[in-house]
Amino acid sequence: MEKKSIKEIVSTVLKALTLAMGVAVVVLSCLDMLEANTAVTLLGIGLACAGISMLEK
């Protein structure tokens, strides 16, 4: 098994978190279990993770 550097792992985690936040907002919104304020917060977290991931390169 190939060893990955910490930087690669962090980048992967940030990308996965970005995707997870987007999916969570869509699913919770479809189930009518999400308020607008919470949705904006979750999407903001996802966007911040995406930005950090892009800045690393």
Contacts in CASP RR format, 6 or more apart in sequence:
PFRMAT RR
TARGET T0000
AUTHOR 0000-0000-0000
METHOD contacts of the structure
MODEL  1
MEKKSIKEIVSTVLKALTLAMGVAVVVLSCLDMLEANTAVTLLGIGLACA
GISMLEK
7 56 0 8 1.000
10 56 0 8 1.000
11 53 0 8 1.000
11 56 0 8 1.000
14 49 0 8 1.000
14 50 0 8 1.000
14 52 0 8 1.000
14 53 0 8 1.000
15 49 0 8 1.000
15 50 0 8 1.000
15 53 0 8 1.000
17 45 0 8 1.000
17 46 0 8 1.000
17 49 0 8 1.000
18 46 0 8 1.000
18 47 0 8 1.000
18 49 0 8 1.000
18 50 0 8 1.000
18 53 0 8 1.000
21 42 0 8 1.000
21 43 0 8 1.000
21 44 0 8 1.000
21 45 0 8 1.000
21 46 0 8 1.000
21 49 0 8 1.000
22 42 0 8 1.000
22 43 0 8 1.000
22 46 0 8 1.000
24 42 0 8 1.000
25 34 0 8 1.000
25 39 0 8 1.000
25 42 0 8 1.000
25 43 0 8 1.000
28 34 0 8 1.000
28 39 0 8 1.000
29 39 0 8 1.000
END
